[in-house]
Amino acid sequence: MHNILDYMTASFNNTPDKIAFSDGKDSLTFREVRKLCDATGTYLAHENIYKKPVFVFMAKHPHTIAAFLGVVRGGNFYVPLDAEMPRLRIEHILNDLDSPLMICDEETLAIAKTLDFDGKIVLCNDIFKKQADPAALEKIAEKVIDTDPVYIVFTSGSTGIPKGVVACHRSVIDYIEQLSAVLGFSDKTIFGNQSPLYFDACLKEIYPTLKFGATAYLIPAKLFMQPIKLVEFLNEFQINTICWVVSAMTMISAFNTFKTIIPKYLLSVNFGSEVFPLKELIKWQAALPEASFVNLYGPTESTGMCCYHKISGEINDTSVIPIGRPFKNTEIIILNEQDERAALNESGEICVRGTSLTLGYYNDFAKTGSVFVQNPLNKNYPELIYRTGDLGFVNDEGNIVFCSRKDHQIKHMGHRIELGEIEASVYLLAEIKMACCLYDKAKNKIRLFYVGDITGKEVTERLKELLPRYMMPNSVKKVAAIPLKANGKIDRGAMRNTLLDS
């Protein structure tokens, strides 16, 4: 298999009239997905747009996924945009890519016309009316090889400057095959998608749905600020599988939602991208004793998640949840500061090797070359690894334990400190709902911000029992809310720009 669209073809042949994608109001069957996909591919073929980045600037809707697939059907690679993205970020992406086409919907068309874009802007509904041209589509399909790009998604990382990560058929197929084997997806799987469609996290729902003939519900973003209504949505559509960022899950448990309503159909609970506060994970386990819980880890540059740990048995507030072991066909190498393989329990940089690696950053060979590097353990032939910038170690059980980002590690009072370790201690306090620790480099101070029913003075006094003196925050401030990115992760950049100056 060398083309991700083969997944769609199989499900179309087996269950054409089953719902593939829905947002609870509008739905597409596999037959309809195939039809819209072919129409889009045909439009691109007739416009002579081939092997180009194509912008898909649409709201979160089943039609957006059909447009993604149609761009690939036409031999191109899709670049997702969304109206909730800051305008400055959209304009940076537009400037970074020379694209001939932007596909919009009725919601985004007016915004699209105000952007500095030289290409053609077209409504998806106009494209979807196109009659499929089987001969043109077959000619394109015959040329596809597995290193052709599928999409570009933009990630900021620690710099704040968007970088376009280019993934190909080979890396996406490898990722979906390994993820599906680990999490046990099937045609009975009903996904509840949390991630916006312009992040790679949505791959966990889109392509397994096509592979197995499953169903994926695109949960409206507004529900993630209304925990009870969110769980009601999960129950209404009998959603049994979620793959969410941690902060989306803690939004439910931290506000005592389980005392009112339980997501009664959930059997597979998978999370990643952040460290799960143990007291919140315990609440989830108690609410769903029959469900499986899996901690996932992986950077965008390795297409998606590349490590997993299946949590067995009950945990307590002193447990350490590892990121576990790599997927098959992937190796995780922990490199110390001398670029040697780190010893057992020795911290080092987490590096990824394998087919799941993406092609690198679009139009940025210098940045690509700085993190997609020759494996320093291999002196005999070319072999790339991706340096994640994350720190971790292998414990006595052979599991990888995530420590922090390299840029979250600081030197304070002569000690090397992980800010994530401070946050983990803060979350041990029952009254804390959310917390974030920042380092004010200009003033050489550790600053803690939190949401919870407890005073800053009480937090400080109780942390003295949990942290050594040199790790104690220099200031503790209660805030009404901690800003989140669109994908649900804590927006540390926004905090740094506002809270540190407050």
WOJO-V950269 format. One record per backbone hydrogen bond with DSSP energy under -1.0 kcal/mol. CO is the residue of the C=O (numbers start at 1). NH is the residue of the N-H. If there is no record, write none. Layout:
co,nh
CO,NH
CO,NH
This chain:
co,nh
3,6
4,7
5,9
6,10
7,11
8,12
9,13
10,14
11,15
15,18
16,31
18,30
20,216
21,28
22,218
26,23
28,20
28,21
29,33
30,34
31,35
32,36
33,37
34,38
35,39
36,40
37,41
38,42
39,43
40,44
41,45
42,46
43,47
44,49
45,48
52,77
54,79
55,103
56,81
61,64
62,66
63,67
64,68
65,69
66,70
67,71
68,72
69,73
70,74
71,76
72,75
75,51
77,54
78,152
79,56
81,58
82,85
86,90
87,91
88,92
89,93
90,94
91,95
92,96
93,97
97,99
100,120
101,55
102,122
103,57
104,124
105,109
108,112
109,113
111,114
112,115
115,117
120,102
122,104
123,127
124,128
127,130
133,137
134,138
135,139
136,140
137,141
138,142
140,143
145,148
146,170
148,169
150,78
151,167
153,165
155,163
163,155
164,362
165,153
166,359
167,150
167,151
168,172
169,173
170,174
171,175
172,176
173,177
174,178
175,179
176,180
177,181
178,182
179,183
180,184
180,185
186,189
189,215
190,240
190,241
191,217
193,219
196,199
199,202
200,203
201,204
202,205
202,206
203,207
205,209
206,210
207,211
208,212
209,213
209,214
215,191
216,22
217,193
220,223
221,224
222,225
223,226
226,230
227,231
228,232
229,233
230,234
231,235
232,236
233,237
234,239
235,238
240,267
240,268
241,192
242,270
244,272
245,249
246,250
247,251
249,252
249,253
250,254
252,257
253,256
256,259
257,260
257,261
262,264
263,266
267,292
268,242
269,294
270,244
271,296
272,246
277,281
278,282
279,283
280,284
281,285
282,286
283,287
284,288
288,291
292,269
293,311
294,271
295,309
297,306
297,307
299,302
300,303
301,358
306,327
307,297
308,325
309,295
316,319
324,400
325,308
327,330
331,353
333,351
334,342
335,349
336,339
340,336
343,346
348,392
349,335
350,388
351,333
352,386
353,331
354,357
360,166
361,364
364,368
365,369
368,372
371,373
371,387
373,385
375,378
383,375
385,373
386,352
389,406
390,350
391,403
392,348
393,401
394,345
395,398
399,395
400,323
400,324
401,393
404,391
405,408
406,409
408,419
410,417
412,415
415,412
417,410
418,422
419,423
420,424
421,425
422,426
423,427
425,428
426,429
429,432
431,453
434,451
436,449
438,447
439,441
440,445
445,440
446,474
446,475
447,438
448,477
449,436
450,479
451,433
451,434
452,454
455,459
456,460
457,461
458,462
459,463
460,464
463,466
463,467
468,471
469,472
475,448
477,450
483,491
485,488
489,485
490,492
491,495
492,496
493,497
494,498
495,499
495,500
